[in-house]
Each structure stands twice: as C-alpha cells, then as structure tokens.
Amino acid sequence: MLRERRFEYIIKGLETKDLLTYEDMALGTGVSEDTIRRDVDLLHKNGLLSKVRGGAMKRSKNPLTFQDRNTHLKDEKRIIALKSQQFIHDGMTIFMDGGTTICAIVNYLPINSRLRIVTSNVMLVPILANYPNVELVLLGGQLNKETASTVGAAAAAQVEDYVADLYLMGTCGVDTAFGVSAVVAEDAVVKRAMVKSAKLIVALANQERLGLGEPFKICPLDKVDVLITNLDTTDEILDPFRNQSLTLI
C-alpha cells in the first residue's frame, strides 16, 4: 500500500478506535511493523496523532484542561514521580511549574521534607499545606485556569529573585530538533526564566510528549541535564535521545 494510503488508513482508524497497535496497522496495510513505525513517527511529528508505547492514539485524546490532564495517564505519572524522588534532597530550593506530573511528585514527598519550593502551580497549595517544613513560594501573575498556574511576565520576574538547586519541568513537547516547547506562550515565559535560574534542569515527559514540537520554545535540548520518562531506558522510543548531552531515566 502506498504511503499516502497508509496515512489515510491510520488516521481513519483512529476515528473509531482509541488505540491502534503497530501489529494491527501492519496487518491492515500489508507492510512491515518497521514501516508502520516510521509512518507513525512522521504523523506524530506533524501533530496528527500521538505516538504511544506499542502504537498510536488520537491527538485529541490528550486533554488540555488541568482537571482532565490530572486523570490522564495516571500510571505513567506515578512512574515519573517515583523516578524523580532521587533528585530531591532536604535543604534544596526547587522550581516546580504547572504540570500535572508535578502534583504527583509532591504527593510522594516525605511529610518531614525540608525544602523551599518556588512554583507557579496553584494546585500545590492544598497538597503542601500539611508539610510543616516546606516553605512554599507561590509566584504571582495572571492565573491560567486551564493549566491551574500563574503565568506571564510578573511570575517570570519573581523567578529571577532565586537560584534554584533543581528545576522539575513539566513539558508539552520534547524533541531532538526543537528542544523543549510549550502550548501556552505565557507559560513558556515562566519556564524560560526557571531554566535560566536553575543549577540542574530535569525535564519530565510521558511518551506522548516525545517528538513533539509545540509553538512556543522554552530551551534547546542541550540545556536539559536529565530527561525522566515513564518508559524503560532501553525502550526504542528513546533512541533519538541517546546521543544527546543528557541523562535518560
């Protein structure tokens, strides 16, 4: 089957099914799974679907509002949250932005943690209210209700008052060519400020974010020290990131 026909088959298939496996697509088009993987990679990079472990799903299945995203890919967020704990140590000043994965990370912090957390994420306020030794600095600025975070120049200006030991960065897109990118322009402003003022930058990305280039650039990939995903580090989806100047976890 011609490539254009394969593309049409995949896109139409996702109109009726939430997930198509590589095996299903290969059988339906009469080509090898390697060929289908390349097709999915291209469609993924052009924003026509989301590449997930074992196949593809509709891009529209990746919700935009905080409330929806908070229940999306819960197992993947739990894995990323647990992997992230090794970078958090008492006495640190930590930047945390508005990603839903950040809430999962904070939920796993020991109750006696001694930290200063500087964040744009308003959902951390009720979570950290019971942590007696956490100094919580909530950045001011405009509230984006969809992302449940403060955004814009005012929030970014406050970030510049701090030097953080660690920045745990939620991501919308992570790509070897385009670096880390965001969907919301005002959110990208805050993230860029945190990148400039952090000693160690740890990007957090589930497999749906990998290979995506969103409209607003945060930083090139060589600014990221560590990339944490929900995947095993041997997963072939991570192959494009192996020759980059970062650690995969």
Number of C-alpha atoms within 10 A of each C-alpha: 11 8 13 9 11 21 19 10 15 23 19 11 17 16 11 10 10 13 19 20 16 20 15 15 23 17 12 14 18 12 16 13 17 11 15 25 21 11 16 26 17 16 18 24 17 13 15 16 23 27 28 19 15 12 17 25 26 22 16 11 12 16 13 13 13 19 14 12 17 17 12 15 14 14 11 16 24 17 18 23 24 15 16 22 14 8 13 17 14 12 13 16 22 25 26 24 28 26 23 25 27 23 21 19 21 17 16 13 15 10 14 12 16 17 18 18 21 22 27 29 22 20 18 24 13 9 12 19 11 11 17 11 15 18 15 18 15 19 22 19 18 14 16 17 12 12 22 19 25 26 27 20 17 15 25 24 15 18 27 15 9 14 16 23 18 23 28 26 24 21 25 22 24 29 19 18 12 19 20 31 26 22 16 16 15 18 24 23 21 28 30 16 18 30 23 16 19 21 14 18 23 23 21 26 23 22 17 22 23 25 27 24 24 22 15 19 19 26 18 15 22 13 17 21 16 19 19 21 25 20 19 12 15 11 9 12 19 16 10 13 19 14 9 13 13 17 15 19 16
